Amino acid sequence: MTANTFLTSIYGSLGQGLLYAPVAIGIYLSLRIMKKPDLTIEGTFAFGAVIAMTMLHHGAHFMTTLIVAPIGGAAAGLATALIHTKLKIDGIISGLLVTMALFSINLFVMGRSTISAPLDTFIFAPIRAQLAASGMQSFHALLWSYIIVGAIVLVVVIAALYFLYNTLFGLSIRATGDNERMACSIGINTDGRKICSLIVSNAITGLAGALVAQQQSGANVNSGTGVLIIGLAALVIGEIITPKNASILTRLLFIALGSFIYFSCISLVLITGILSPDWTRLLTALLALLALCMPKLREAIFKKRAVEIK
């Protein structure tokens, strides 16, 4: 592996990590803050991707897709939240039902199973053109356009979430997740907070789907397959390296870093030839499993050391 190949791999991993980071953040909002696993994520991601590519295919401006795709994601999150809170269906089942429904909705929106759009309509095109005009190689300009767009979107998302979750309303959402009974006893509308949390997390995921669809130059009904595991792995890796008692801003930043680390590990394994690209899904599952086991392994090691010291 040459130095140039290594650097290209790092740039690619950074771009992908930034584009997928909102998915990990969306999972964090539901799984860690609300203490509710949300399986709508895969359906929402695909829905955002389908909305963006369908709009671009029909001549819409890419900035419009960045507004409509999150709205679509928010609608999916609202559907899951209403099924869970108003019909009293288990949260996991609610997410599965909405994800199943979105499969048919995606087919209806696209009118087919796969859709694409011209490359020059994507959000990355203007930045890539500017970088190429400044003398950068075309391929490197493309990679840097992913990084720049991903970084800008991520900064906006983290800033918005930091502001929201430090308001009284946001603190009430966090209180609902920490202790729902206590929150209810002091007059907080816990169902309303659950609904808002799922709307926000799925809106962010829909936005990520719109960006990744443009990075992959297309969308299909299976675009969200495996996204939940990718986001979960990135989340856990980010949590492992997050300092204790960190603020919500620090946690969000380290979750984004976890996304980059995850894609770097996948990329390095593939370019070294240890595994072929056909084994990417297996490698993803193994990395996610390792990341999930790391906290328990670290705790066991600390306990063993403590016993040895005594």
Disulfide bonds with the S-S distance in Angstrom:
none
